[in-house]
């Protein structure tokens, strides 16, 4: 097949994998260029596609009251590979969709390898893709290789934007002391693979909590390299000790909030609670929720073992820190994710400034469909703004302020207003509004999908 009919995707993460699957499903030949294991990264441990390097959670699966849950459902309706395999690899996580990392990435890799229209080529694409590649999606994510990042910077004339992304530690379940810890989801909430007892909880009294916060503040931290010195953190993946520096009470209103939980080992109400979430299907590994960290390894072991129930914890992985890179998408990309300076290049995933596993995959989903339609000569409309897919796409391509652009999770604030009023004519807010926005989104998505199917059939 001539190269002008082939879609080249650089990066085999969540966005690249989803883009490849969508394009191939439309009948387009796809080549995924993944540099691992020829060139490793500081965060990945395997050479598998769609490897999860931070949390194992795709977050809430509530399609009516949570924007990311709504995005899950829209992607399922669009035949998402990431959601299909995520559902199969689900582990208990309350109201969230969390997955067994190994089962998930292995299944995604197998699906891509077995697709007759997809080829995976191992090796780094150094600098900009060759000019003969007429259709390219760059989905290299937060760990874009330096030569490619530099080439993009030179092409766009933009300063490189980067922030830190931190990894949470993972604990062996059999090393947890259950005479102090207990299983319970907040408010006993059940999720897609849950029972209402999906988290391991470790309670602290006031003295234990304040001692813990002091230890966090006093612990030696990773020293930044010169290129890290001017970078900044993304609020959604903030190292726990950075939060602790903001005030002694900060963590009690973040990952350590004690609400919705009852300690069966004590009549004393918890002052703070550390939660651990199942990380694999067998339940032998749990990650410490919200405990992304830049502490040095020795300090992590010492500090985290002060948590009641984790005094003898054995760690399958300690926390870590890596650079995250993204472009100023509202300034650099058009509404179809093409680079203004060189339209043969599309971008997808975290490098566009969307934040979160599912958000990254969703942008890959749309990028793959747009690129395939272009190759096939089809008129393919982008998802309507009323959908989660369309709202997120709009935000990163034109809806956000380019002067203050920062990574963004999907949220109901990105959707167009809906005029919903009660019998007194007063605007309805809160949960009722969210549900109305979600119902409108799913109805709009159904119509959009039907219209695209009719066009393709014609």
Buried (B, 14 or more C-beta within 10 A) or exposed (E): EEEEEBBBBBBBBBBBBBBBBBBBBBEBBBBBBBBBEEEEBEBBEBBBBBBBBBBBBBBBBBBBBBBBBBBBBBBBBBEBBBBBBBBEBBBBBBBBBBBBBBBBBBBBBEBBEEBEBBBBEBEBBEBBBEEEBBBBBBBBBBBBBEEBBBBBBEBBEBEBBBBBBBBBBBBEBEBBEEEBBBBBBBEBBBBBBBEBBBBBBBBBBEEBBBEBBEBBEEBEBBEBEEEBEEBEBBEEBBBBBBBBEEEEEBBBEBBBBBEEBEBEEEEEEBBBBBBBBBBBBEEEBBBBBBBBBBBBBEBBBEBBEBBBBBEEBEBBBBBBBBBBBBBBBBBBBEEBBBBEEBEBBBBBBBBBBBBBBBBBBBBBBBBBBBBBBBBBEBEBEBBBBBBBBBBBBBBBBBBBEEEEBBBBBBBBEBBEEBEBEEEEEEEBEEEEBBBBBBBBBBEBBEEBBEEBEEEBEE
